[in-house]
Amino acid sequence: LEEAALQLQQIFRIDISIALNILGIESMRAGHYRIGYTCFKLAADRGYSKAQFNVGLCYEHGRGTEKDLEKAAFYYYHAASSCHAMAQYRYAKYLLHHRPENEWGGHQKAVAFLEQAAMAGITEAQAYLGVFYMKGLQPKEKRGLKYLLLAAKNGDAQSRYHVGVCYEKGLGVQQNLAEAMRHYQQSAAAGNRNSQERLQA
């Protein structure tokens, strides 16, 4: 009976968190940012990863609370640790842009979170990793191309442009101008200005 009571308590806690998170989303849509933030925070403090991510967004953009990137990162980290893919991407970006570059542990953690988010299908993480691996101090062109291709397949026109550059210059793949043209054309059709310029050139 004790075990059943504990399970019910846990289900009840999760249900309340889901309800609070939904209430927060509806409040945000209605422009009631403070109420939305409060609902997200209550659910986040119960350990609900979707709400933790939403609290991170509130702090990052100053919606319903003061703008505070460190607090945003704190909530993104907790959501990321519970495998929330978009939180993994945002926390990784925070580590790479707002932490000292010589902090190797933070750098490795950021790349690990980016990899997880990219494999979970987050296009932004795929695109970011693709460029990250292409432009690093020791470029890993094949790995970069792999992520650029994933992002391009998910509809990211800028990544499709970068894939074209890879084929044009032979980065991580054998040089193939016809394949480069094909990628530039697809990217240009999606409105990418860089691809349009490359096609003209």
N, C-alpha and C positions, 0 to 999 in steps of 0.2 A: 504494500500500500504506500509505504514511504517513497519507493522508487516511482510509482505511478504518479504520486503527488508532485514529485520533483519534475517529472516529464511534462505534466500539465502546466506547471509553473513556467517551465522553459518555453513551451508552445505559446502560452499566454503572453510572455515577455516578447517573443518574436512577433506575434500578431499585433501587439501594441506598437512595436517599433515600425512595422510595415504601415500601419494606419497613420502613425505620426508622420512618416516620410511622405505618404500620399497627400496628407493634409498640408505638409510643407510645400510640396510641388504645386498644389492647387492655389495656395496662398501666394506663392511667387508669381504664378500666371496672372493672378488678379491684381498684382502690384502691391500686395501687402508683405513687403520684404521682411519687416521685423518679425511678424508672426511666422512667416515661412522659416526664417532662421531659427526661431525658438523651437519650432516643431522638429526641424532637422537635428538641432542640438540635443533635444531630449532623446530622440531615437539613437543618435550617435553615441551618447553617453551610456546607452544600453548595449553597445557593441555592434550595432547594425551597420554593415560596411557601406551600403548604398547611402545611408544618411551621413556617415562619416565623410564620404566623397562630397556630398552636397554641402556639408559644413565647410569643407575645404574650398569649394567654389565660392561660397559666401564670403569667406575671408580673402580669397584671391581677388575678387571683384568688388568687395565692399558693399555687398547686398545684405541689408538688414543688420549689419554690424560694421565696425571699422575695418578698413583694409589692413591686413596683416599677413604678409607672405610666410612668416615663420609659423604662425598658427595654422595657416592653410596647409603648409608642408606637414605639420604634426598630424592633421586629420587625414591628409592624403596617404601618409605613411601607414596609419592604422588600417585604412581601407585597402591599401596595396598589400599589406601583410595578410589580409583575408582574401587575396586573389582577385580584387576588383581591378580589372584590366586598365580602365581609363585612369584610375588613381595611380596605378603603377607608372603609366606614362607621365602623368603630371608631376609625381614625386621625383621621378628620374630627371625630368627637365629642371626641376627646382635644384636638385643636387648639382647638376652640370652647370647651371647658370649662376647660382647664388652661394656656392661653397668654394673655398680655395682650390685652385687647380692642382696643387701639390698634395691634396688630401686623397691619397690613392684608394683607401677603403671606400670612401664615398663615391669615387669614380667607378669602382668595380660594382658597387651596389646599384648605381644608376644604370649601368649597362645591363646588369642582370634583370632589373625591373623592366627595362626597355625591351629586352629579348622576350620576356614573358608576355608583355603586352602585345608585342608584334605577333607572336605565335597564337595569341588569343584572337587575332584578327583586327586589332586597332590600327587603322590605316595611318594615322598620324605617327604612331610609334614605328611602323614599317618605313615610312618616308624619312623620319628623323634618323633612324639607324642606318638607312641606306646612305644618306649624305655623311653621317658621322663616320662610317667605315671608309668612305671614299676620300674624305678630307683629313683623316687623322694624321698624326706625326708619322706613323708607319701604316700607310693605307692598306686596307684589306679589300681589294677591289672585287674579288669574286663574292665575298660575303656581302659587301655593299650592294652589288648588283642583284643578289638574291632578294634582299629586302626592298630594293627599288621596284623590282618586278612584281613582288607581292602587292605593294602599294598601288602600282600602276593597274594591276588587275582589279583592284578595289575601286578604281575610278579616279585616282589622284593624277591630274594632268601634269603637275610639276614633276612628279616622279617619272611619268612616261617620258617627259622631256629629258630627264637625267639618264634614262635608259637609252634614249637616242644618242646622247653624248657618249655613253659607254661604247655603243656600237660604232659610232663615228671615229672615236679615238682608240678603240681597242683596249678599253679598260675593263679587266676582268673577263673579257670575252674576245674572240678573234674579231678583228676589224671587219665590218660588213656595212658598206654605205647604203645598200638597198634596204637592209633591216633598220638602219638609222633613220632613213627617210620614212619608212613605214611608221615608226614610233613618233617621229616629229609630226607626221600628218595626223595621227590619232590625237596627239596632244594639242595640236593647233586647232583641230575640229572642236575640241572641248574648250577653246578660248585661250589657250596658253600663248602669251605674247612672245616668250623666248623661242618657242618652237616655230612660230610664224616667221620670226626673224631668221632663224637657222635655215628654214626652207627657202627663203628669198636669197640668202647667201649661197 
